[in-house]
Amino acid sequence: MRNLLILLIFSFLFTSCQESENIKIIRLGHGLSTTHSVHQAMVYMDSVLRVKSNGKMKIQIYPSEQLGTERQCLELLQIGSLDMTKVSAGSLENFSPNIKVFGLPFLFRDRQHSYSVLDGPIGRDLLSGTEKYWLKGLAYYDAGARSFYTKEKKINSPEDLDGLKIRVMESKTAFDMVKALGGSPTPISFGELYTSLQQGVVDGAENNPPSFYLSRHYEVCKYYTLDEHTLLPDVLLMSTHIWDSFSDKERGWLSQAVKESIIEQRKLWTKSEKQSLDAVKKAGVEIIIPDKTLFSKKSKKILESYKEDEVLYDFINRIKNTK
């Protein structure tokens, strides 16, 4: 079924980065709604690119999984039939293994620490590491801290997760984290999660406040525990096939538009995070502030389990030592 969808999308796109009246059109597919700060930042990126290129380049955006799930969009990038996408680092780790470092629990001390890592040499090294998989890492977008939300049972400590089916992304690190904390990790695509929560396929999930609110999952889940176990970024990527076809001037225009969109997105994210928490509270969701050390202690063994992986463990230590 997945291969059939990819074939249909490929037939729809015909060729990537089409030219229309000498305008290069970059096709970007992602899974978020148009109200999400990341989508809004991409719209801003398009407007900047049009100005920088004097109208010679533009971005055509397909939101809400119109062109497939995150995995499918990454596969389309690899074969050059889609130009750009935005995915969670949790999805990207299945294609570029070292990215899984971002999904390790309680690795970042706070938001500023994560920015220092993402904007510095560690972030650049991890982005460049995607190129051998035909994925050109362009930038990171802020996706805040992920926390647990549940339908019927409050989560005050890891013990409260025992026996609960918690939706996770197709991510080994997310799977291992939920399992280490006592829950039963259940991979489900984000687009199917609302129905899965309604029907009791899972008892809860984990995500950041804007995703919890904008997906309307708060209509089903009335408990939100802000344990903030991961600060997992979103990643903006381009097909290396398309990137390599651009001139130096075109790459410069696009790179500048990307940089400006990062600044805009972080502003939008801060505002969206507060609005989302206020909105779910108003809708009757109980916000729980747990003792985070209970969760971090129980998940500590996950970090230690990567000691045998020299490259990944080096990234872990570099992140820990970043000021």
C-alpha positions, 0 to 999 in steps of 0.5 A: 500500500505504501509503495502504491501511494508513492507511485501515485504521488510520483505520477502526480509530481511528474518531475521535481522542482518544475519550472513554470515561465522560468520560475523554479517551483520547489515542492514541499510536503509535510504533515502539519496543519496550516495553523502550525507555527512550522507551516507558517514559517515555511510560508514566510520562507517562501515569501523571503525566497521570492524576494531574494530571487527576484521572483525566480524561485518559489516554494509550493507547500503541501501540508497535512500529509497531502503527499504522504506520511513523514516516512513517505516524504523522506522516501520521495526525497531520496528518489528525487520526486519531492524537493523538500520536507519537514519531519520530526527528528524521530522519523529521520533517525530511521534514515540517518541513524545518528539523528536518534541522539535528539530523541534520547530522554533528558539529554538537554538541560533546557531550551537554551541548551538545545539551541546551543547544540542545534545552532552549533557544530554538533547540529551542523555535523548531524545535518551534514551526516544525512547527505549520504542518504540523499537527504540534504539537511537544511535546518532545525525548527523548534518543536519544544518539549514532548510530554505525556497526555492520557485519556483516563489515568493521571500520570504523576510518576513513571509507575502510572505508565505501567500497562498503558498503551502509549502512541509513539512515532516510528522511532526506536528511541521513543519506543525504548523510552516509553518501555523503560518508563513502564508503558507499552509503546505503540507506533501509530502515524500522527494522522491516525492518532485521534481516531486511535485515541477515541477507539481505545487503541491507545491510552495516550500519547506524547507530544508538545503543547501546540501539537496536542492542541492543534490536533484536537487530541485534548478533546479525547485526552483530559490529562497532560503531564509536563514531564518534558522528557525530550526536546526533539526538533523538527528537521527541514530537508531537501533532496540532494538530487535537487540541491545538486541541480541548483546554481551557487546563486540559487543555493544562496537565495534558498539558504538565506530564506531558510535562515530567516524562517528559523528566526521567524519560527522560533518567535511563532513557536514561543507564542503558540506554546503559551496559547496552546497550554492556555487553550487546553486548560480552558477546554478542561484539560488538567495540567500536571507538573510532576517531579521530573527527576523520577522520570529522568532517573528511570530513563537514565539507563537508555543513555548508558545503553549506547556506550558500545556505539562510539560515534553516537556516544561521542555525540551524547558526551559532546551535547552534555558538555555544550554550554 
